[in-house]
Amino acid sequence: MSATEEGVLGRAKAEWTPSRNAFLVELFIELHNSGRTAYNKSKNEVMIRSVTHDFNKKFGMNLEENQIKSCYNVMKKDYGVGLNGFGWDETRQMVAADDKVRDIYIVV
């Protein structure tokens, strides 16, 4: 099966795999750690553009910014948090956080 399928309006439909999700999480964590996180719409667009470019380059894909943003929003909804302080455990194929970060979210 190809990396993407034909989606709405002839655009490639993203096929999200654990390794792609993990890489996407890594990209957002790198942005956060570098201090380039977005706190306004203009910076958010630049951040998504950067992540989309790096993601497409890594996997030889041609996803659009809205597809990357959609996946990020799904992750936020599924895990109930933003990605600050969280990472991807490749061995267990799941989101992971150190004890301090996890404890903060458990209390909430």
For each residue, the residues with C-beta under 8 A, 3 or more apart:
1: 5 15
2: 5 15
3: 15 59 60 61
4: 7 12 13 14 15 61 62 63
5: 1 2 12 13 15
6: 10 12 13
7: 4 10 11 12 13 14
8: 11 13
9:
10: 6 7
11: 7 8 64
12: 4 5 6 7 61 62 63
13: 4 5 6 7 8
14: 4 7 61 63 67 71
15: 1 2 3 4 5 20
16: 20 21 71
17: 20 21
18: 21 22 93
19: 22 23
20: 15 16 17 23 24 55 59
21: 16 17 18 24 25 71 75 88
22: 18 19 25 26 88 90 93
23: 19 20 26 27 55 58 59
24: 20 21 27 28 51 55 68 71 72 75
25: 21 22 28 29 75 83 86 87 88 95
26: 22 23 29 30 87 88
27: 23 24 30 31 51 54 55
28: 24 25 31 32 51 72 83
29: 25 26 32 33 83 86 87
30: 26 27 33 34
31: 27 28 34 36 37 47 50 51
32: 28 29 35 36 37 83 84
33: 29 30
34: 30 31
35: 32
36: 31 32 43 47 50
37: 31 32 43 47 84
38: 41 43 44 45 46 47
39: 43
40: 43 44
41: 38 44 45
42: 45 46
43: 36 37 38 39 40 46 47
44: 38 40 41 47 48
45: 38 41 42 48 49 65
46: 38 42 43 49 50
47: 31 36 37 38 43 44 50 51
48: 44 45 51 52 65 68 69 72
49: 45 46 52 53 65
50: 31 36 46 47 53 54
51: 24 27 28 31 47 48 54 55 68
52: 48 49 55 56 63 64 65 67 68
53: 49 50 56 57
54: 27 50 51 57 58
55: 20 23 24 27 51 52 58 59 61 63 68
56: 52 53 59 60 61 62 63
57: 53 54 60
58: 23 54 55
59: 3 20 23 55 56
60: 3 56 57
61: 3 4 12 14 55 56
62: 4 12 56
63: 4 12 14 52 55 56 67 68
64: 11 52 67 68
65: 45 48 49 52 68 69
66: 69 70
67: 14 52 63 64 70 71
68: 24 48 51 52 55 63 64 65 71 72
69: 48 65 66 72 73
70: 66 67 73 74
71: 14 16 21 24 67 68 74 75
72: 24 28 48 68 69 75 76 83
73: 69 70 76 77
74: 70 71 77 78
75: 21 24 25 71 72 78 79 83 95
76: 72 73 79 80 81 82 83
77: 73 74 80
78: 74 75
79: 75 76 86 95
80: 76 77 105
81: 76 84 86 105
82: 76
83: 25 28 29 32 72 75 76 86
84: 32 37 81 101
85: 97 98 101 104
86: 25 29 79 81 83 95 96 97 101
87: 25 26 29 95 96 97
88: 21 22 25 26 94 95 96
89: 92 93 94 95 96
90: 22 93
91:
92: 89 96
93: 18 22 89 90
94: 88 89
95: 25 75 79 86 87 88 89
96: 86 87 88 89 92
97: 85 86 87 101 102 105
98: 85 101 102
99: 102 103
100: 103 104
101: 84 85 86 97 98 104 105
102: 97 98 99 105 106
103: 99 100 106 107
104: 85 100 101 107 108
105: 80 81 97 101 102 108
106: 102 103
107: 103 104
108: 104 105
